[in-house]
Amino acid sequence: LNPMNESVPIDTLDKSEPVAPRHEPAANDSADHGTADEATQIQKERFIPVSRFAVIDRVHRQENWPAEEFDDIKYLLNYLAAWRHQSYTEQLFKLKEAYLPFSPDRDTVQVLNYSRQQMDEKRQRLVDYLKSIVIQANYQEITEADINAYFEAQSPYGLKLKVDLDEFDELLLFSRGSSTRVYQKRDWRWLYLRKSETVEPIFQRLFLLIKLKPHSIRIEEIMRAESCTQEKAHSILKKKRRNLPEDATSDHVYLKLFKNINQSDLEMLFPNTEVEFRLFDKVRLGLTAGGGTVASVMGTATKVLAATNPVALAGALAGLIGVIFRQVMKFFNQRNVYMMVLAQNLYFHNLANNRGVLTLLSDRAEEEDIKEDLLLYTYLCQYDVPKGQLFMAKRAIESYIKSEFDVYVDYDIDDALSRLDRDGLVIQDTDEVLSVIRPREAIAILENKWVNCIRERSDSGDLQVVKPESA
């Protein structure tokens, strides 16, 4: 019996921290992320970038298990996954109920009314609940300091964006998975005759939660910051929110999930993003538009001074107006190009919105829990681990993942152990040595849990529970 690879028992494993790995993009991401030559040093994440089915396939090998346990272990692994799915189904039901008062997409009649204080309490519970689900899905929080640092980075699309974070009452930003993407653009150093390559770090997944501040509160903040009247503050706020749709209010909580977003393009995700001209664009348009306009004005002035015919005078003035209009339109056309790039990137990188985000996050959190639990259970089937040496088991499982799937992870052993222990599958003897219930007995324990769960749902008239086939 050796499900976790004989080369990584805890008594022989090196206790030192591994060097930050070179991350190789997954095969299905190669078109977006470039080749292995663009791999970069990244910090390990808790996210395990392989499916549960791949984990089950690797740990359930004939040579790893005694003949009498081979069928039992596969059934147990699938049974445990089904039990996790049931618990997350319950959580998702409660999460959707908590989100309903704040959903901008609801199509049901609002029957229940709450006071402002009740709504604030419900919103805080919703935010806390969402944060826990996102963390359970092995996302990592991006702090406000990190956000500002990403805002300072230069976008490969040539966009200069501006976002006012003071507009938001609630702001959560989490990422999962890092990789790179290669861009090619013509280099001015080669007179635009040759292209140069730049490697941009990307977030493979990004979760965003935002809620606008109430209008009255934002007015007061602007009055204090600008030392202006209420009327002036109202005008400033109207300008700040001019790009928002009319139905965007502070009563709603907006949820977004994106894929493969450049770290330098983080501003694109926010609804109050403003497109500004880069210094290069200002200089270029200033030279072309300004120079052309000055030349036209001088030419027109010469014609006006020399003109004796009213028709010729009118023609010269019309020509001047046309030149000015054409130069002004260059500015607007350049801005439209920027907006098109912005829209295209959001269109092709958007994964889910609002209620759809809840389902996707719950599914991802369930998937991560299942993989962590399967790895720990099969490891403890092989090795008894003193409780004080859990970190050694953690290193062994990380080494196994690296050897089997060629990926580096920061395995969350404490989280997995707490779930297996809660299910009654972990044994701790008097010497605080941890082991697990063998597969056949573990199946019986989970069977009993399913029976109790179905009985509770039947007694309460709750939703039907779908139990897996019996062993």
C-alpha positions in Angstrom: 0.0 0.0 0.0 1.7 3.2 -1.2 -0.9 5.7 -2.5 1.4 8.8 -1.8 4.6 7.6 -3.5 7.4 5.8 -1.5 9.8 8.7 -2.2 8.2 11.1 0.2 7.6 9.6 3.7 7.6 12.2 6.4 10.6 10.7 8.2 12.9 11.4 5.3 11.5 14.6 3.9 13.6 17.8 3.9 12.0 20.3 6.4 13.3 23.3 4.6 11.1 25.6 2.4 11.4 24.9 -1.3 12.6 27.7 -3.6 9.8 29.6 -5.3 9.0 27.5 -8.4 9.0 28.2 -12.1 5.3 28.0 -13.0 4.5 26.1 -16.2 1.2 27.1 -17.9 -1.4 24.4 -18.2 -1.7 22.7 -21.6 -5.1 24.3 -22.3 -3.8 27.7 -21.5 -0.8 27.6 -23.8 -2.4 29.8 -26.5 -3.0 32.6 -24.0 0.0 32.3 -21.8 2.9 31.7 -24.2 5.4 28.8 -24.0 7.4 27.5 -21.1 10.1 30.0 -22.0 7.9 32.7 -20.6 7.5 31.0 -17.2 8.3 33.2 -14.2 9.0 32.9 -10.6 5.8 33.0 -8.5 4.7 32.4 -5.0 3.0 29.1 -4.2 -0.8 29.2 -3.8 -3.2 26.9 -2.1 -5.1 26.4 -5.3 -4.5 22.9 -6.7 -4.7 23.2 -10.5 -5.8 19.7 -11.3 -9.3 18.2 -11.2 -10.6 15.9 -8.6 -11.0 13.2 -11.2 -7.2 13.4 -11.9 -6.5 13.1 -8.2 -8.8 10.0 -7.8 -7.2 8.4 -10.9 -3.7 8.9 -9.5 -4.3 7.7 -5.9 -6.5 4.8 -7.0 -4.0 2.5 -8.6 -4.0 -1.2 -8.3 -0.5 -1.4 -7.0 -1.2 1.1 -4.3 -3.9 -0.8 -2.4 -4.4 -4.3 -1.1 -6.8 -6.4 -3.3 -9.5 -6.4 -0.5 -9.5 -2.6 -0.3 -9.1 -1.7 -4.0 -12.9 -1.5 -4.8 -13.7 0.0 -1.4 -11.3 3.0 -1.7 -12.6 4.2 -5.0 -16.2 4.0 -3.8 -15.2 5.8 -0.6 -13.4 8.6 -2.5 -16.5 9.2 -4.7 -18.8 8.9 -1.6 -16.8 11.5 0.3 -17.0 13.8 -2.8 -20.8 13.4 -2.9 -21.0 14.2 0.8 -19.0 17.4 0.3 -21.3 18.3 -2.6 -24.4 17.9 -0.3 -22.9 20.3 2.3 -22.1 22.9 -0.4 -25.6 22.6 -1.9 -27.0 23.6 1.5 -24.5 26.5 1.8 -25.4 27.7 -1.7 -29.1 27.7 -0.9 -28.4 29.9 2.1 -26.0 32.1 0.2 -28.6 32.8 -2.6 -31.2 33.6 0.1 -28.8 36.1 1.7 -27.9 37.7 -1.6 -31.5 38.2 -2.8 -32.2 41.6 -1.1 -29.1 43.0 -2.8 -29.3 41.4 -6.2 -29.6 43.8 -9.1 -31.0 41.1 -11.4 -33.9 39.8 -9.3 -37.1 39.1 -11.2 -39.3 38.3 -8.2 -41.7 40.6 -6.3 -40.1 42.1 -3.2 -42.4 41.1 -0.4 -40.2 41.4 2.7 -39.2 44.9 3.8 -36.3 45.7 6.1 -35.1 48.8 7.9 -31.9 50.5 7.0 -30.2 48.9 10.1 -31.4 45.5 9.2 -30.2 45.9 5.6 -26.8 47.0 6.8 -26.6 43.9 9.1 -27.7 41.6 6.3 -25.2 43.1 3.9 -22.3 42.6 6.4 -23.3 39.0 6.9 -23.4 38.6 3.1 -20.0 40.1 2.6 -18.5 37.9 5.4 -20.1 34.8 4.0 -18.8 35.6 0.5 -15.4 36.2 1.8 -15.3 32.9 3.5 -16.5 31.0 0.4 -13.9 32.8 -1.8 -11.1 31.9 0.7 -12.4 28.3 0.8 -12.1 28.2 -3.0 -8.4 29.0 -2.4 -8.5 32.6 -3.7 -6.1 35.1 -2.2 -7.1 38.7 -1.2 -5.7 41.7 -3.1 -5.4 44.5 -0.6 -6.1 48.2 -1.4 -2.3 48.8 -1.3 -1.8 46.1 -3.9 -4.7 47.5 -6.0 -3.0 50.9 -6.0 0.3 49.4 -7.0 -1.3 47.6 -10.0 -3.0 50.8 -11.0 0.5 52.4 -11.4 1.6 49.7 -13.9 1.7 50.4 -17.6 -1.0 48.6 -19.6 0.2 46.6 -22.7 -2.9 47.9 -24.6 -1.7 51.5 -24.2 -4.6 52.4 -22.1 -4.4 55.0 -19.3 -7.3 54.4 -16.9 -8.4 56.2 -13.7 -10.6 54.7 -10.9 -11.9 56.5 -7.8 -12.0 53.9 -5.1 -13.7 56.3 -2.7 -16.9 55.7 -4.6 -17.3 52.2 -3.1 -18.8 51.4 0.3 -17.8 47.7 0.0 -14.8 46.5 -2.1 -13.5 42.9 -2.2 -10.9 41.7 -4.8 -9.5 38.2 -4.8 -7.3 36.3 -7.3 -6.5 32.7 -7.9 -3.8 31.4 -10.2 -1.0 33.3 -11.8 0.6 33.0 -15.2 2.0 35.2 -18.0 0.9 36.3 -21.5 3.2 37.5 -24.3 2.5 40.6 -26.3 4.1 41.8 -29.5 4.1 45.3 -30.7 6.1 47.5 -33.0 9.1 49.1 -31.2 9.8 52.8 -31.8 13.5 52.1 -31.2 13.5 50.1 -34.5 11.5 52.8 -36.3 8.4 50.6 -35.9 9.9 48.2 -38.5 10.4 45.4 -36.0 8.3 44.0 -33.1 9.4 43.5 -29.6 8.0 41.0 -27.1 6.8 41.9 -23.6 5.7 39.3 -20.9 2.8 40.5 -18.8 1.7 38.7 -15.6 -1.9 37.8 -15.5 -4.5 36.7 -12.9 -6.1 33.5 -14.1 -9.2 34.2 -12.0 -10.4 37.4 -10.4 -13.4 37.9 -8.1 -14.8 41.4 -7.5 -17.4 42.6 -5.1 -18.5 46.2 -5.0 -21.2 48.3 -3.5 -21.6 52.0 -4.3 -21.7 54.5 -1.4 -25.2 56.1 -0.9 -25.6 59.4 -2.7 -26.0 61.5 0.5 -22.9 60.1 2.1 -20.8 60.7 -1.0 -22.0 64.3 -1.2 -20.9 65.0 2.3 -17.4 63.4 1.6 -17.0 65.6 -1.5 -18.0 68.7 0.4 -15.4 68.1 3.1 -12.7 67.1 0.6 -13.3 70.0 -1.9 -14.5 72.6 0.7 -17.4 73.3 -1.6 -21.2 73.8 -1.4 -23.7 71.0 -1.6 -24.8 72.1 -5.1 -21.2 72.0 -6.3 -20.6 68.6 -4.7 -23.7 67.3 -6.4 -22.3 68.4 -9.7 -19.0 66.8 -9.0 -20.6 63.5 -8.1 -22.8 63.5 -11.2 -19.7 63.9 -13.3 -17.9 61.0 -11.4 -20.9 58.7 -12.0 -21.8 59.7 -15.5 -20.6 56.4 -16.9 -22.8 54.3 -14.6 -26.3 53.1 -15.8 -29.3 54.8 -14.2 -30.4 51.7 -12.3 -27.0 51.4 -10.6 -27.7 52.3 -6.9 -26.2 51.8 -3.5 -28.9 49.3 -2.6 -27.2 46.6 -4.8 -24.2 44.5 -4.3 -22.4 43.7 -7.6 -20.5 40.4 -8.0 -18.1 39.8 -10.9 -15.8 36.9 -11.9 -13.2 37.3 -14.6 -10.5 35.2 -16.2 -7.0 35.9 -17.6 -6.8 39.6 -16.6 -3.6 41.5 -16.9 -2.4 42.6 -13.6 -1.7 46.1 -15.1 -5.3 46.2 -16.4 -7.1 45.9 -13.1 -8.8 49.3 -13.6 -10.8 47.7 -16.4 -12.9 45.8 -13.9 -14.5 48.8 -12.2 -17.7 50.4 -13.4 -16.5 54.0 -12.8 -13.3 53.6 -15.0 -12.4 56.7 -16.9 -10.2 56.6 -20.0 -7.5 59.2 -20.2 -4.9 60.1 -22.8 -1.3 59.0 -22.3 1.4 61.6 -22.5 2.5 60.1 -25.9 -1.0 60.5 -27.3 -1.3 64.1 -26.0 2.0 65.0 -27.6 1.2 63.3 -30.9 -2.3 64.7 -31.2 -1.1 68.1 -30.1 1.5 68.2 -32.8 -0.7 66.9 -35.6 -3.9 68.6 -34.6 -2.4 71.7 -33.2 0.0 72.2 -36.0 -2.7 71.6 -38.6 -5.1 74.0 -36.9 -2.5 76.8 -36.6 -1.6 76.5 -40.2 -5.2 76.6 -41.2 -5.9 79.6 -39.0 -3.0 81.5 -40.5 -4.0 80.6 -44.0 -7.6 81.6 -43.4 -6.6 84.9 -41.8 -4.5 85.7 -44.9 -7.5 84.9 -47.1 -9.9 86.9 -45.0 -7.6 90.0 -45.0 -7.3 89.7 -48.8 -10.9 88.8 -49.5 -13.1 91.4 -51.1 -15.9 89.0 -52.1 -18.3 87.9 -49.4 -18.6 84.4 -50.9 -14.9 83.9 -50.7 -14.8 85.1 -47.1 -17.6 82.7 -46.2 -15.8 79.8 -47.9 -12.6 80.6 -46.0 -14.4 80.6 -42.7 -16.2 77.3 -43.5 -12.9 75.7 -44.4 -11.5 76.8 -41.0 -14.4 75.4 -39.2 -14.0 72.1 -41.1 -10.3 71.9 -40.2 -11.0 72.5 -36.5 -13.8 70.0 -36.5 -11.6 67.4 -38.1 -8.8 67.9 -35.6 -11.2 67.7 -32.6 -12.6 64.5 -34.0 -9.1 63.0 -33.9 -9.2 63.2 -30.1 -12.6 61.6 -29.9 -11.6 58.8 -32.3 -8.6 58.0 -30.3 -10.7 57.8 -27.2 -13.2 55.5 -29.0 -10.3 53.2 -29.9 -9.4 53.0 -26.2 -13.0 52.3 -25.2 -13.2 49.5 -27.9 -10.2 47.8 -26.4 -11.7 48.1 -23.0 -15.1 46.6 -24.1 -13.4 43.8 -26.0 -11.3 42.7 -23.1 -14.3 42.7 -20.6 -16.4 40.8 -23.1 -14.0 38.0 -23.6 -12.8 37.8 -20.1 -16.0 37.8 -18.2 -17.0 34.5 -16.5 -20.1 35.2 -14.4 -22.1 38.0 -12.9 -24.0 38.4 -9.6 -26.0 35.3 -8.8 -24.1 33.2 -11.3 -20.9 34.1 -9.4 -22.4 32.5 -6.2 -22.9 29.1 -8.0 -19.5 29.2 -9.7 -17.7 30.1 -6.4 -19.5 27.4 -4.5 -18.6 24.8 -7.1 -14.9 25.9 -7.0 -14.8 25.8 -3.2 -16.4 22.4 -3.2 -13.8 21.2 -5.7 -10.9 22.4 -3.6 -12.2 20.8 -0.4 -12.7 17.5 -2.2 -9.1 17.4 -3.6 -7.6 18.4 -0.3 -9.6 15.8 1.6 -8.8 13.0 -0.9 -5.1 13.7 -0.7 -5.0 13.7 3.1 -7.1 10.7 3.6 -5.1 8.5 1.2 -1.9 9.8 2.8 -3.0 8.9 6.3 -4.0 5.5 5.0 -0.3 5.0 4.3 1.4 6.8 7.3 0.4 7.5 10.9 1.4 11.1 11.6 2.2 12.5 15.1 0.0 15.6 15.6 3.0 17.7 16.2 4.5 16.8 12.8 1.6 17.7 10.6 3.9 20.1 8.7 5.9 17.1 7.6 2.8 15.5 6.2 2.0 18.8 4.5 5.5 18.8 2.8 5.0 15.2 1.8 1.7 15.8 0.1 3.1 18.9 -1.7 6.0 16.8 -2.9 3.5 14.1 -4.2 1.5 16.7 -6.1 4.7 18.0 -7.6 5.9 14.6 -8.7 2.5 13.5 -10.1 1.3 16.7 -11.7 4.3 18.9 -12.0 2.7 21.8 -10.1 3.7 23.5 -6.9 1.0 24.2 -4.2 0.8 25.4 -0.7 -1.3 22.5 0.6 -3.8 23.5 3.4 -3.5 20.4 5.6 -5.3 22.0 8.6 -8.4 22.7 6.7 -8.6 19.2 5.3 -7.9 17.6 8.7 -10.6 19.6 10.3 -13.2 18.3 7.8 -12.1 14.7 8.0 -12.1 14.9 11.8 -15.6 16.5 11.8 -16.8 13.6 9.7 -15.4 11.1 12.2 -12.8 9.6 9.8 -9.7 10.6 11.8 -8.4 8.6 14.8 -6.1 10.1 17.4 -4.6 7.7 19.9 -3.3 8.5 23.4 0.1 9.5 22.0 -1.6 12.1 19.7 -0.7 10.1 16.6 -3.2 10.6 13.8 -4.6 7.9 11.4 -7.8 7.3 9.6 -10.7 4.8 9.6 -10.1 2.2 6.9 -12.2 2.5 3.7 -14.9 -0.1 4.5 -15.6 1.3 8.0 -15.4 4.8 6.6 -18.1 4.0 4.1 -20.4 2.8 6.9 -19.8 6.1 8.8 -20.7 8.2 5.7 -23.7 5.9 5.0 -25.0 6.7 8.5 -24.5 10.4 7.9 -26.6 10.2 4.8 -29.4 8.4 6.6 -29.5 11.1 9.3 -29.3 13.9 6.7 -32.2 12.4 4.8 -34.2 11.9 7.9 -33.7 15.5 9.0 -34.7 16.8 5.6 -37.8 14.6 5.6 -38.9 15.7 9.0 -38.4 19.4 8.2 -39.9 19.2 4.7 -36.8 20.7 3.3 -35.3 20.0 -0.2 -34.8 16.5 -1.3 -31.3 15.0 -0.7 -29.7 13.0 -3.5 -27.9 10.2 -1.9 -25.2 8.3 -3.9 -25.7 4.6 -4.8 -25.1 2.2 -1.9 -21.9 0.2 -1.8 
